[in-house]
Amino acid sequence: MRPWAAQLERLAGPVFPWPLLPVGGAAASAAASAAALAALAASRLLLLPAGPWEQDEALMACGVLDFDPSRHMPLPPGFPLWIAIGKMVRKLGIADPLLALQVASALLSVVAIWALVGLWEGVAGRRVALAGAALAAFIPGVWFHAGRAFSETPSAALAVIAFALWLRGGRAGFVPGVIAMTCAALVRPPLAPIFVLTVLLAAWWARRDGRLVAAGAAAGAAVLAVVMVPAVLAAGGWGMLLDVSEVHAGEIIATLGTESWALESIGFVRGLGTPAFAALFLALAAVGWWGWRRALAGRWWAGTLAGATLMFLLEFMDNRNYPRYWVLVWLLLATPAVAGAARLGRSRAAGLAAAGVGLAAAVGWGFPAVWYIHRHRLPVVAALAAAAGEGPGVLIYEDQLFSFRNLAAISGRLPVDSLRWTEMERAGPRIAGAPLWLLAEQPGEDLPCPASRVIEFDCRQARVWRLSQERFLHVRLVKNPVLVARGGHPVEFDGTRRFVWCGAHAALLAPRVSGPGTLALAVEVHPSLHDVPAEARVAGVRTWSERVSAGPRVIPIPVPPAANSPNLLWVELDLGAQAESSGDNRALALRIFDVSLQAPPHTVPLLTFLPQRDSLLGACAEAEGTYALEQLGNPPRPAAWTGAHAAFSFPAGAGLVGIELLAPSATPAVVVVRLGSGQARVTVGPEPVTVALPVPPELARAGRVRLELSSTTFVPGGGDTRSLGVAVGRVWYLPAN
């Protein structure tokens, strides 16, 4: 055997002790050890997540297919060794880039647990080291992230191996430890400062052997060159990589200090399930680590310095609320925690019992989350699959969802054309295709419209929320949305009603149409605007113009036959003025509440409304000649009196229009109901009467109807001087199909 191979074999013994479980003879011990490692691997490989469950996973997978940090595939500076590992696993037969990373992470998680036994065996003994490793394997935060495409688990595995080489390998373990720690830094560059510090501490420990330190430095530099040179070339050169890394670092620094300091929000606590368990775990680990200070001697101080630095970096120089960042900390503290329990219980048995209780609690708490992400896709991924399942179309997605869109597109699983929300304004008039989709996190930017279909996807497992970054867990997929593509502000709510404020010049993007009709907008003009000119253009053609004033109203925009094209419907809405509100310095003209699109192939579904402001706006309807809504009749029901004449305008196509009438007065009312060329004459008394008329073809093609009433009148008396005709309850439209 060659000298270097023999040396590696000698080092492997203390780092990866075998057999792990000395249960009897050599064969029995080997079989038990193999079974334990196989069971550990199964707990990872058989429960791999159903796709990416976080943005960075999707970006890592994109980087495996097309390494380009300038496009955040993956995030700068590129995680070069982790991407290289993913590429290597793909060459071994796992074609899916995400699955390749998941499998690699799962296997390295097993390696990390094995190396933990070697790391702590010398100071804690085999049984305590085994108990600590078993506990570490199923800490919720460790288990939840073991089979993910993140770089945290593989970098932690390499770091644990390096620590074991330095602690157990003696002088011969120094150079291999430097190589392992350099690899850890190349797998996860954000933790490079702590990894570099540990290398410097190890070099200080070996400082009296200059040749050994030099050999370690040369080995680390060689690994760095072998990994980084191809990565830099693929990224477009050092200049490009440094520039994008600097920009990304600036973005990260800008967010520092914005994370919550609440105890239950800290990632370390979240990954351990509850604050109580986290506090107990940390306290026991502190007791156990303190108890090793004599056994570790000078290395205890080096470990304390490195551990304190790692905690500082995670608390103050990174997002302290993300559980996955703490994987290395949990791994390293598990065995000291078991040792702490043994120290407090004054027996090894007490420590082992505490480890058993902790292991059972960890598995019981963490398994539902691990099982959930194994059985379910991340909501945004499920939404993309739903849109892709309907074939070609156009997808507009919010910018923060780009990573999932990129992975689906680069993997050939997204047959729809797609563009970011911020690209929509520029490309709007030229966007072609059907159906139109919007993918957004809650609340989304779409306007309520009957032509739209909203599908919500969410994560319903609270422990997944607890263990994750709480992002992309609730999204909206909207088929055929109506969007304010230009001149609008983020969606707001008036109670439960959605609306979007617009300036004087706005543009709407709506689904493609194949014939004429009407796009109706239920709006409220800014209170400060009076008698302002307004106009609307569809595909560049002016089809509506009026003067508008403050208050609610409906803007019915005719859609001409010329709008029939492959492009989506592009509607420009201009007002002659805009104004600011008290406490709001935005220049605003009107806010849009609801939209109705009645143009083929889009039809208005069953529609019903009352002659009352909110009900009218919700139906994109207008009423003329009515009084306020009252409770009328016996039993009382909501209805509004009319005068001698009243009218209702609302969306409708082919089908029936109906109106509910009553006249709770001494004299019945004679009412004529007109709908285009059709009419009906009825006598109405205290009991409700329903009148239904078919929509004439000429009105059906226009997509909007006007229902008119004429009635005999009376004056109630008793101080009520109104001239009343008939009371109107519900108005409804029933489509032909």
C-alpha positions in Angstrom: 0.0 0.0 0.0 1.3 3.4 -0.9 2.3 5.7 2.1 -0.4 8.3 1.5 -3.1 5.6 1.2 -1.9 4.0 4.4 -1.9 7.3 6.1 -5.5 8.0 5.0 -6.5 4.6 6.3 -4.9 5.4 9.6 -6.8 8.7 9.7 -10.1 7.2 8.7 -10.1 5.0 11.8 -10.5 7.7 14.4 -12.6 10.0 12.2 -15.0 7.3 10.9 -14.8 4.7 13.7 -15.8 1.2 12.7 -17.6 -0.7 13.8 -19.9 2.0 15.2 -21.9 -0.3 17.4 -19.8 -2.8 19.3 -22.6 -5.3 20.1 -20.7 -8.6 20.2 -18.4 -10.2 17.7 -16.8 -8.5 14.8 -19.5 -9.7 12.3 -22.4 -8.8 14.5 -20.9 -5.4 15.2 -20.3 -4.7 11.5 -23.8 -5.8 10.6 -25.3 -3.7 13.4 -23.2 -0.7 12.3 -24.1 -1.1 8.7 -27.8 -1.4 9.6 -27.6 1.8 11.7 -26.0 3.8 8.9 -28.5 2.3 6.4 -31.4 3.3 8.6 -29.9 6.8 8.9 -29.6 7.1 5.2 -33.1 5.8 4.7 -34.4 8.5 7.0 -33.0 11.0 4.5 -33.2 9.4 1.1 -36.7 7.9 1.5 -38.1 11.3 2.7 -36.5 13.7 0.2 -38.7 16.8 -0.4 -41.0 16.9 -3.4 -39.1 19.6 -5.2 -37.5 22.8 -4.0 -39.0 24.2 -0.8 -37.0 27.5 -0.8 -35.7 29.9 -3.4 -32.0 29.2 -2.9 -32.6 25.5 -3.7 -34.1 26.4 -7.0 -31.2 28.7 -7.7 -28.7 26.0 -6.8 -30.4 23.6 -9.2 -30.3 26.2 -12.0 -26.6 26.7 -11.3 -26.0 23.0 -11.8 -27.5 23.2 -15.3 -26.2 26.6 -16.2 -23.6 28.2 -13.8 -24.2 31.9 -14.0 -23.9 33.9 -10.7 -24.6 37.2 -12.6 -28.1 35.8 -13.1 -28.3 34.4 -9.5 -27.8 30.9 -10.8 -26.8 30.4 -8.0 -26.5 33.5 -5.9 -23.0 35.2 -5.9 -20.3 34.2 -5.3 -21.5 30.9 -6.8 -21.1 28.1 -4.2 -18.6 26.6 -6.7 -17.8 23.3 -5.0 -21.4 22.5 -4.2 -22.4 23.2 -7.8 -19.5 20.9 -8.9 -20.7 18.2 -6.7 -24.2 18.5 -8.2 -22.8 18.2 -11.7 -20.8 15.1 -10.7 -23.9 13.4 -9.2 -25.8 14.2 -12.4 -23.0 12.4 -14.4 -23.5 9.4 -12.1 -27.1 9.0 -13.4 -29.4 11.4 -11.5 -30.4 13.8 -14.3 -32.6 16.1 -12.4 -30.3 18.8 -10.9 -32.4 19.4 -7.8 -32.6 15.7 -7.0 -28.8 15.4 -7.6 -28.2 18.0 -4.9 -30.8 16.5 -2.6 -29.2 13.1 -2.8 -25.7 14.5 -2.3 -26.9 16.5 0.8 -28.7 13.5 2.2 -25.6 11.3 1.9 -23.3 14.0 3.3 -25.7 14.3 6.2 -25.0 10.7 7.0 -21.3 11.2 6.7 -21.6 14.2 9.1 -23.3 12.1 11.8 -20.7 9.4 11.4 -17.9 11.8 11.7 -19.5 13.4 14.8 -18.9 10.0 16.6 -15.2 10.2 15.7 -15.0 13.9 16.6 -16.2 13.5 20.2 -15.4 9.9 21.0 -11.9 10.7 22.4 -13.3 13.2 24.9 -16.8 11.8 25.6 -16.4 8.1 25.1 -18.1 5.9 22.5 -21.5 5.7 24.1 -22.0 9.4 24.7 -20.6 10.2 21.3 -23.1 7.7 19.7 -26.0 9.2 21.7 -25.0 12.7 20.8 -24.7 11.8 17.1 -28.1 10.1 17.2 -29.7 13.2 18.8 -27.9 15.5 16.3 -29.3 13.4 13.3 -32.9 14.1 14.3 -32.8 17.5 15.7 -35.8 19.0 13.7 -33.6 21.7 12.0 -31.0 19.2 11.1 -33.4 16.5 9.8 -35.6 19.1 7.9 -32.6 20.3 6.0 -30.6 17.1 5.6 -32.1 16.2 2.2 -32.4 19.7 0.8 -30.4 21.3 -2.1 -28.9 23.9 0.3 -25.2 24.2 0.9 -25.6 24.2 4.7 -25.6 20.4 5.4 -22.7 19.5 3.0 -20.5 22.3 4.3 -21.3 21.3 7.9 -20.3 17.7 7.1 -17.0 18.8 5.7 -16.4 21.1 8.7 -17.1 18.2 11.1 -14.7 16.0 9.2 -12.0 18.7 9.4 -12.5 19.1 13.1 -12.3 15.4 13.6 -9.1 15.2 11.6 -7.5 18.0 13.7 -8.7 16.7 17.0 -8.2 12.9 16.5 -5.7 12.7 13.7 -2.7 14.4 15.3 0.0 15.8 13.2 -1.0 13.7 10.2 -4.5 15.1 10.3 -3.5 18.7 9.8 -3.2 18.9 6.0 -6.3 16.7 5.3 -8.2 18.9 7.8 -7.1 22.0 6.0 -8.3 20.4 2.7 -11.7 19.5 4.2 -12.2 22.9 5.7 -11.2 24.6 2.5 -13.8 22.5 0.7 -16.4 23.5 3.3 -15.7 27.1 2.5 -16.0 26.5 -1.2 -19.3 24.7 -0.7 -20.7 27.5 1.4 -18.7 30.8 0.9 -20.9 32.9 3.3 -19.3 30.9 6.2 -15.8 31.3 4.8 -14.8 33.7 7.6 -15.4 31.1 10.3 -13.8 28.4 8.3 -10.7 30.5 7.7 -10.5 31.3 11.4 -10.5 27.6 12.2 -7.7 26.9 9.7 -5.7 29.7 11.3 -6.3 28.3 14.8 -5.2 24.9 13.6 -2.1 26.4 12.0 -1.3 28.2 15.3 -1.5 24.8 17.0 0.9 23.4 14.5 3.1 26.5 14.3 6.3 24.8 15.5 6.3 22.6 12.5 6.8 25.2 9.7 6.9 22.6 6.9 3.6 21.1 8.0 2.0 24.6 8.1 3.4 25.3 4.7 2.1 22.0 3.3 -1.3 22.8 4.7 -1.3 26.3 3.1 -0.2 24.8 -0.2 -2.9 22.1 -0.1 -5.6 24.7 0.7 -4.4 26.9 -2.1 -4.3 24.0 -4.6 -7.9 23.0 -3.7 -8.9 26.7 -4.0 -7.4 26.9 -7.5 -8.8 23.6 -8.7 -12.3 24.6 -7.8 -12.3 28.3 -8.4 -10.5 28.6 -11.7 -13.2 26.7 -13.7 -15.9 28.5 -11.7 -14.4 31.9 -12.5 -14.1 31.0 -16.2 -17.7 29.8 -16.3 -18.9 33.0 -14.5 -17.2 35.3 -17.1 -14.0 36.1 -15.3 -12.8 37.5 -12.0 -14.1 41.0 -12.8 -17.6 39.8 -13.4 -17.7 37.5 -10.4 -16.3 40.1 -8.1 -18.7 42.7 -9.3 -21.8 40.6 -8.9 -20.6 39.4 -5.5 -20.1 42.9 -4.3 -23.6 43.9 -5.4 -25.1 40.9 -3.7 -23.1 41.5 -0.5 -24.4 45.1 -0.5 -27.9 43.8 -0.7 -27.3 41.5 2.2 -25.6 44.2 4.3 -28.6 46.5 3.7 -30.9 44.1 5.4 -28.8 43.5 8.4 -30.5 44.5 11.6 -34.0 44.2 10.2 -34.5 40.7 11.5 -36.5 40.0 14.7 -34.8 39.7 18.0 -37.8 37.8 19.6 -36.5 34.6 21.2 -39.0 32.4 19.4 -38.0 33.9 16.0 -34.2 33.1 16.3 -33.3 30.4 13.8 -31.4 28.4 16.5 -34.6 28.3 18.6 -36.9 27.5 15.7 -34.9 24.6 14.5 -35.1 23.0 18.0 -38.9 23.3 18.0 -39.7 25.3 21.1 -37.9 28.0 23.2 -37.9 25.7 26.2 -36.2 22.8 24.4 -33.7 25.3 22.9 -32.8 26.8 26.2 -32.4 23.4 27.8 -30.3 22.1 24.9 -28.0 25.2 25.0 -27.6 25.0 28.8 -26.7 21.3 28.7 -24.3 21.9 25.9 -22.6 24.7 27.9 -22.3 22.4 30.9 -20.9 19.6 28.8 -18.4 21.9 27.0 -17.2 23.4 30.3 -16.7 19.9 31.6 -14.2 19.1 28.8 -12.0 22.1 29.4 -9.2 20.0 31.1 -9.5 17.1 28.7 -9.2 19.4 25.6 -6.7 21.8 27.3 -5.6 24.5 24.8 -7.9 23.3 22.1 -10.8 24.0 24.4 -10.0 27.7 24.2 -9.6 27.5 20.4 -13.0 25.7 20.1 -14.6 28.3 22.4 -13.2 31.2 20.2 -14.4 29.5 17.0 -17.8 28.7 18.4 -18.3 32.2 19.8 -17.3 33.6 16.4 -19.7 31.4 14.6 -22.5 32.4 16.9 -21.6 36.1 16.4 -21.6 35.7 12.6 -25.0 34.0 12.6 -26.6 36.4 15.0 -25.2 39.7 13.7 -23.8 39.2 10.2 -26.5 37.0 8.6 -30.3 36.5 8.9 -30.5 35.2 12.4 -34.1 34.1 11.9 -33.4 31.5 9.2 -33.2 28.0 10.8 -31.1 26.4 8.1 -28.1 28.7 8.8 -27.7 27.0 12.2 -27.2 23.4 11.0 -23.5 23.3 11.9 -24.2 24.7 15.4 -26.8 22.0 16.2 -24.5 19.3 15.0 -21.6 20.4 17.1 -23.6 21.0 20.3 -25.6 17.8 20.4 -22.8 15.6 22.0 -21.8 18.3 24.5 -25.5 18.5 25.5 -25.6 14.8 26.2 -22.3 15.1 28.1 -23.8 18.0 30.1 -26.8 15.9 31.0 -24.5 13.1 32.2 -22.4 15.6 34.2 -25.5 17.0 35.9 -26.9 13.5 36.5 -23.5 12.3 37.8 -23.6 9.3 35.5 -23.2 8.3 31.9 -26.6 6.6 32.1 -28.3 9.9 32.9 -26.8 11.4 29.8 -27.9 8.4 27.6 -31.4 8.6 29.1 -31.6 12.3 28.4 -30.4 11.7 24.9 -33.1 9.1 24.4 -35.8 11.4 25.6 -34.5 14.2 23.5 -34.3 11.9 20.5 -37.9 10.8 20.9 -39.1 14.4 21.3 -37.1 15.6 18.3 -38.5 12.8 16.0 -42.0 13.4 17.3 -41.8 17.1 16.7 -39.9 17.1 13.4 -41.4 14.2 11.5 -44.7 15.9 10.5 -42.7 18.7 8.8 -40.3 16.3 7.1 -43.2 14.1 6.0 -45.2 17.1 4.7 -42.5 18.5 2.4 -41.9 14.9 1.2 -45.6 14.5 0.2 -46.3 18.0 -0.9 -44.8 20.5 -3.3 -44.0 24.1 -2.3 -47.1 26.1 -3.1 -45.3 28.2 -5.7 -44.0 25.1 -7.4 -47.4 23.5 -7.3 -48.9 26.6 -8.9 -46.3 26.6 -11.7 -47.1 23.0 -12.4 -50.9 23.8 -12.5 -50.3 26.5 -15.1 -47.9 24.4 -17.1 -50.5 21.6 -17.0 -52.9 23.5 -19.2 -50.4 23.9 -22.0 -49.2 27.1 -23.8 -50.1 30.5 -22.5 -48.6 33.6 -20.9 -47.4 33.7 -17.3 -46.7 37.0 -15.5 -45.0 36.3 -12.2 -43.9 38.5 -9.3 -40.2 39.2 -9.4 -39.3 37.4 -6.2 -40.6 34.1 -7.7 -38.0 34.2 -10.5 -35.9 31.3 -9.2 -38.8 28.8 -9.3 -39.8 30.0 -12.8 -36.2 29.8 -14.0 -35.8 26.2 -12.7 -39.1 25.1 -14.3 -38.1 26.8 -17.6 -34.5 25.6 -17.8 -35.7 22.1 -16.9 -38.2 22.2 -19.8 -41.3 22.0 -17.5 -42.8 25.3 -18.3 -44.5 25.4 -21.8 -45.9 28.9 -21.2 -44.2 32.1 -22.2 -43.3 34.1 -19.1 -42.2 37.5 -17.9 -41.6 39.3 -14.7 -44.1 41.8 -13.2 -41.6 44.6 -13.7 -41.3 43.7 -17.4 -45.0 43.8 -18.0 -45.3 47.6 -18.4 -42.8 47.8 -21.2 -44.0 44.7 -23.0 -47.7 45.1 -22.3 -49.1 46.1 -25.7 -47.1 43.4 -27.4 -47.8 40.5 -25.1 -49.6 37.7 -27.0 -51.1 34.3 -26.0 -53.8 32.7 -24.1 -54.6 31.9 -21.4 -53.0 34.7 -19.3 -51.8 33.6 -15.9 -50.6 35.6 -12.8 -48.5 34.0 -10.2 -48.1 36.0 -7.0 -47.7 35.8 -3.3 -50.6 37.1 -1.3 -52.3 39.4 -1.8 -51.4 39.6 -5.5 -52.0 42.6 -7.8 -55.0 41.3 -9.8 -58.4 43.1 -9.8 -61.5 41.2 -9.0 -63.1 40.0 -12.2 -65.7 37.2 -12.9 -63.6 36.2 -16.0 -60.7 35.4 -13.7 -60.3 32.1 -11.8 -58.2 32.3 -8.6 -56.5 29.2 -7.2 -54.8 29.5 -3.9 -51.9 27.2 -2.8 -50.7 27.2 0.7 -48.7 25.2 3.2 -51.0 23.8 6.0 -48.4 22.3 8.3 -47.4 24.8 11.0 -44.1 23.1 11.7 -43.0 23.6 8.2 -43.6 27.3 8.7 -41.6 27.1 11.9 -38.6 25.3 10.3 -38.6 27.2 7.0 -37.9 30.8 6.0 -41.7 31.4 5.9 -41.5 32.4 2.3 -43.5 31.3 -0.8 -45.8 29.3 1.5 -49.0 31.0 0.3 -49.4 32.0 -3.3 -52.2 32.9 -5.8 -52.4 31.6 -9.3 -54.9 33.6 -11.3 -56.1 32.5 -14.7 -57.2 35.3 -17.0 -56.5 38.1 -14.5 -57.0 41.8 -15.1 -53.9 43.8 -14.1 -53.0 47.4 -13.7 -49.8 47.2 -15.8 -48.9 50.9 -15.7 -49.8 53.8 -13.4 -51.1 51.7 -10.5 -50.1 51.2 -6.9 -50.0 48.0 -4.8 -53.3 46.5 -4.0 -55.0 47.8 -0.9 -58.1 46.8 1.1 -61.2 48.6 2.2 -62.5 46.1 4.7 -62.5 42.9 2.7 -62.7 44.6 -0.7 -59.6 44.8 -2.9 -58.8 47.9 -4.9 -55.9 49.6 -6.7 -55.3 53.3 -6.8 -54.2 54.7 -10.2 -52.8 57.9 -11.3 -54.0 60.1 -14.2 -52.5 57.8 -16.8 -53.0 54.1 -16.3 -53.0 51.0 -18.4 -54.7 47.7 -17.8 -53.8 44.3 -19.2 -56.7 41.9 -19.6 -57.2 38.5 -21.2 -57.2 38.2 -25.0 -60.7 38.5 -26.6 -62.0 37.2 -29.9 -64.8 39.6 -30.5 -66.5 42.9 -29.4 -67.9 43.5 -26.0 -67.4 45.7 -22.9 -64.8 46.0 -20.2 -66.5 47.7 -17.3 -64.6 49.2 -14.3 -66.2 49.9 -11.0 -64.2 52.9 -9.7 -64.2 55.7 -7.2 -62.9 59.0 -8.5 -60.7 60.9 -6.1 -62.7 63.2 -3.7 -60.8 66.3 -4.9 -61.6 65.9 -8.6 -64.6 67.5 -10.2 -65.8 67.6 -13.8 -62.5 66.2 -15.1 -62.2 64.9 -18.7 -61.5 61.2 -19.0 -61.0 58.8 -21.9 -60.2 55.1 -22.5 -58.4 53.6 -25.5 -58.5 49.9 -26.4 -55.5 48.8 -28.5 -54.8 52.4 -29.2 -58.4 53.2 -30.3 -60.5 55.6 -28.2 -63.8 53.9 -27.4 -65.0 55.9 -24.4 -64.8 59.5 -23.1 -66.8 61.5 -20.5 -66.3 64.0 -17.8 -66.1 62.5 -14.3 -66.4 63.8 -10.8 -65.6 62.5 -7.3 -67.5 59.5 -6.1 -68.3 55.9 -7.2 -69.2 55.1 -10.7 -68.8 52.5 -13.5 -66.7 53.2 -16.6 -68.1 51.0 -19.4 -65.3 50.7 -22.0 -66.5 49.3 -25.4 -64.2 46.7 -26.8 -64.2 47.1 -30.6 -63.9 44.2 -33.1 -60.4 45.5 -34.0 -59.3 44.3 -30.5 -59.5 40.7 -31.8 -55.8 39.9 -32.2 -53.3 37.4 -30.8 -52.3 40.1 -28.3 -53.7 40.5 -24.8 -56.2 43.3 -24.3 -54.4 46.6 -23.6 -56.6 49.3 -22.2 -55.3 52.8 -21.5 -57.3 55.0 -19.1 -56.5 58.8 -18.9 -57.9 61.4 -16.6 -57.3 65.1 -17.0 -56.1 65.6 -13.4 -54.9 63.9 -10.3 -54.7 65.0 -6.6 -53.1 64.1 -3.3 -54.9 63.1 -0.1 -54.3 64.2 3.4 -51.4 62.2 4.7 -50.8 60.6 1.3 -48.4 62.4 -1.1 -49.2 60.0 -4.0 -50.7 61.7 -7.1 -54.0 59.8 -7.5 -57.0 60.0 -9.9 -59.2 57.0 -9.1 -59.3 53.6 -7.5 -60.5 50.5 -9.2 -62.6 48.0 -7.2 -64.0 45.5 -9.7 -63.8 44.7 -13.4 -66.2 42.9 -15.7 -65.1 41.6 -19.1 -68.0 40.6 -21.3 -66.4 39.8 -24.7 -66.0 36.4 -26.3 -64.7 34.0 -25.2 -65.3 35.5 -21.7 -68.9 35.6 -20.4 -70.4 37.0 -17.3 -71.5 34.3 -14.9 -74.7 34.4 -12.9 -74.9 38.0 -11.6 -77.1 39.4 -8.8 -77.1 42.7 -7.0 -79.1 45.1 -4.9 -79.6 48.8 -5.6 -77.0 49.7 -3.0 -73.5 51.2 -3.5 -71.2 48.3 -2.6 -73.5 45.7 -4.3 -73.7 47.8 -7.4 -69.9 48.3 -7.6 -69.2 44.6 -7.0 -71.3 43.8 -10.0 -70.0 46.7 -12.1 -73.6 48.0 -12.2 -75.1 51.5 -12.1 -78.5 52.6 -10.9 -80.4 55.7 -11.7 -83.6 57.0 -10.1 -83.5 55.0 -6.9 -83.6 56.0 -3.2 -81.6 54.5 -0.4 -82.0 50.8 0.5 -84.6 50.1 3.1 -86.3 47.1 4.7 -89.7 46.8 3.0 -92.5 44.4 2.8 -93.7 41.6 5.1 -91.5 39.9 6.0 -89.1 42.8 5.6 -86.5 42.5 2.8 -83.9 44.9 1.4 -85.3 47.0 -1.4 -85.0 50.5 -2.7 -87.9 52.8 -3.9 -87.7 54.3 -7.3 -89.4 57.4 -8.7 -91.4 57.5 -11.8 -88.4 56.3 -13.8 -85.4 54.2 -12.9 -82.7 52.4 -14.8 -80.0 49.8 -14.2 -76.9 49.3 -16.4 -74.9 46.1 -15.9 -72.8 43.4 -17.7 -74.8 40.8 -19.5 -74.7 38.6 -22.6 -77.1 36.1 -24.0 -79.6 34.9 -21.4 -82.3 36.2 -19.1 -82.4 39.4 -17.0 -84.7 39.5 -14.1 -85.8 42.1 -11.5 -87.7 41.7 -8.2 -90.4 44.3 -7.6 -92.8 45.1 -4.8 -95.1 48.0 -3.8 -95.9 48.0 -0.1 -98.5 50.8 -0.4 -102.2 51.3 -0.4 -102.3 51.5 -4.2 -100.7 48.9 -6.5 -98.1 50.2 -9.0 -98.3 49.8 -12.7 -94.8 49.1 -14.0 -93.4 48.9 -17.5 -90.0 47.1 -17.6 -88.0 47.6 -20.8 -84.8 45.8 -22.0 -83.8 47.0 -25.5 -86.7 46.1 -27.8 -88.4 43.8 -25.2 -90.7 45.0 -22.5 -93.2 43.7 -19.9 -96.1 45.4 -18.1 -97.1 44.3 -14.6 -99.1 45.4 -11.7 -97.2 45.2 -8.5 -98.6 45.1 -5.0 -97.2 44.3 -1.5 -96.1 40.8 -2.6 -92.9 40.5 -4.5 -93.2 40.1 -8.3 -90.4 38.9 -10.5 -90.1 40.0 -14.1 -87.7 38.2 -16.5 -86.8 39.3 -20.0 -84.5 37.7 -22.6 -81.5 39.8 -23.6 -81.9 40.9 -27.2 -79.1 39.9 -29.5 -77.9 43.4 -30.2 -77.4 44.0 -26.4 -75.9 40.6 -25.9 -73.1 41.4 -28.4 -72.4 44.7 -26.7 -71.8 42.9 -23.4 -73.8 45.5 -21.3 -77.5 46.1 -21.0 -79.7 48.9 -19.7 -82.9 47.8 -17.8 -85.5 50.6 -17.6 -88.5 51.0 -15.3 -91.5 53.3 -15.7 -94.1 53.3 -12.9 -97.1 55.1 -11.6 -96.3 57.0 -8.4 -97.7 58.1 -5.1 -96.7 60.4 -2.2 -96.6 58.6 1.1 -97.5 61.6 3.3 -96.8 61.9 7.0 -93.9 64.2 6.3 -92.5 62.0 3.4 -92.8 64.1 0.3 -91.1 61.7 -2.0 -92.9 60.7 -5.2 -92.5 56.9 -5.1 -93.1 54.4 -7.8 -92.1 50.8 -7.1 -89.5 49.2 -4.8 -86.7 47.1 -6.4 -85.1 44.2 -4.6 -82.7 42.0 -6.5 -81.6 42.4 -10.1 -80.1 39.4 -11.7 -78.7 38.0 -14.9 -78.8 34.3 -15.9 -76.5 33.3 -18.7 -77.9 31.3 -21.6 -75.3 28.5 -21.0 
